[in-house]
Amino acid sequence: MGEIILKFDSVEEGSDARTALDGYKWKLAMWDLDQKLRSITKYGASVLTHDNQASGIEQDVAEKLREELRDILNGYNINLED
């Protein structure tokens, strides 16, 4: 892979620079959210109740949210597995 240089010249671009540098953190956060939703749908692990058993409704909602998350990421050409 070649060299990639990001250049931000002014104080006003500081926020853009931080966003560029934190991109991997956002990807990790989305990965963690996806895995949390996966554990609810696959293993029935609840995040809402103390007995650690997700209801069928929780599992259905988690599955729909996971699908929506992946659709949004795909719309931005982001793949969590890469």
C-alpha positions as CSV (number, residue, x, y, z in Angstrom):
1,M,0.0,0.0,0.0
2,G,1.2,3.5,-0.8
3,E,1.6,6.4,1.5
4,I,-1.5,8.4,2.4
5,I,-1.1,11.9,3.7
6,L,-3.9,13.9,5.3
7,K,-3.2,17.6,5.7
8,F,-5.2,20.0,7.8
9,D,-3.8,23.6,7.8
10,S,-5.9,25.6,10.2
11,V,-7.3,25.6,13.6
12,E,-10.8,25.6,12.1
13,E,-10.0,22.2,10.5
14,G,-9.1,20.7,13.8
15,S,-12.5,19.0,14.1
16,D,-12.1,17.5,10.6
17,A,-8.6,16.3,11.6
18,R,-9.9,14.6,14.8
19,T,-12.7,13.0,12.8
20,A,-10.2,11.6,10.3
21,L,-7.9,10.3,13.0
22,D,-10.7,8.7,15.0
23,G,-12.2,6.8,12.1
24,Y,-10.9,3.5,13.4
25,K,-12.5,4.1,16.8
26,W,-15.9,4.6,15.1
27,K,-15.5,1.4,13.3
28,L,-14.6,-0.4,16.5
29,A,-17.6,1.1,18.3
30,M,-19.9,-0.1,15.4
31,W,-18.3,-3.5,15.6
32,D,-19.0,-3.7,19.4
33,L,-22.6,-2.6,18.8
34,D,-23.1,-5.2,16.1
35,Q,-21.6,-7.9,18.3
36,K,-23.9,-6.9,21.2
37,L,-26.9,-7.1,18.9
38,R,-25.6,-10.5,17.6
39,S,-25.4,-11.9,21.1
40,I,-29.0,-10.9,21.7
41,T,-30.3,-12.5,18.5
42,K,-28.1,-15.6,18.6
43,Y,-27.8,-16.4,22.3
44,G,-30.7,-14.6,23.8
45,A,-28.5,-12.5,26.0
46,S,-30.6,-9.7,27.4
47,V,-29.2,-6.2,28.1
48,L,-32.6,-5.1,29.6
49,T,-33.4,-7.6,32.2
50,H,-31.4,-9.0,35.2
51,D,-32.1,-12.6,34.4
52,N,-29.9,-12.4,31.2
53,Q,-32.6,-14.0,29.0
54,A,-33.9,-11.8,26.2
55,S,-37.5,-12.0,25.2
56,G,-38.6,-12.9,21.7
57,I,-39.5,-9.3,21.2
58,E,-36.0,-8.2,22.3
59,Q,-34.4,-10.7,19.9
60,D,-36.6,-9.5,17.0
61,V,-35.8,-5.8,17.7
62,A,-32.1,-6.6,18.0
63,E,-32.1,-8.5,14.7
64,K,-33.9,-5.6,12.9
65,L,-31.5,-3.1,14.4
66,R,-28.5,-5.2,13.3
67,E,-29.9,-5.3,9.8
68,E,-30.5,-1.6,9.8
69,L,-27.0,-0.9,11.1
70,R,-25.4,-3.0,8.4
71,D,-27.6,-1.4,5.7
72,I,-26.5,2.1,6.8
73,L,-22.9,1.1,6.9
74,N,-23.2,-0.5,3.5
75,G,-24.6,2.7,2.2
76,Y,-21.3,4.4,3.1
77,N,-19.3,1.5,1.7
78,I,-18.2,0.4,5.2
79,N,-17.8,-3.3,5.9
80,L,-17.2,-4.3,9.5
81,E,-15.4,-7.5,8.4
82,D,-12.7,-5.7,6.6
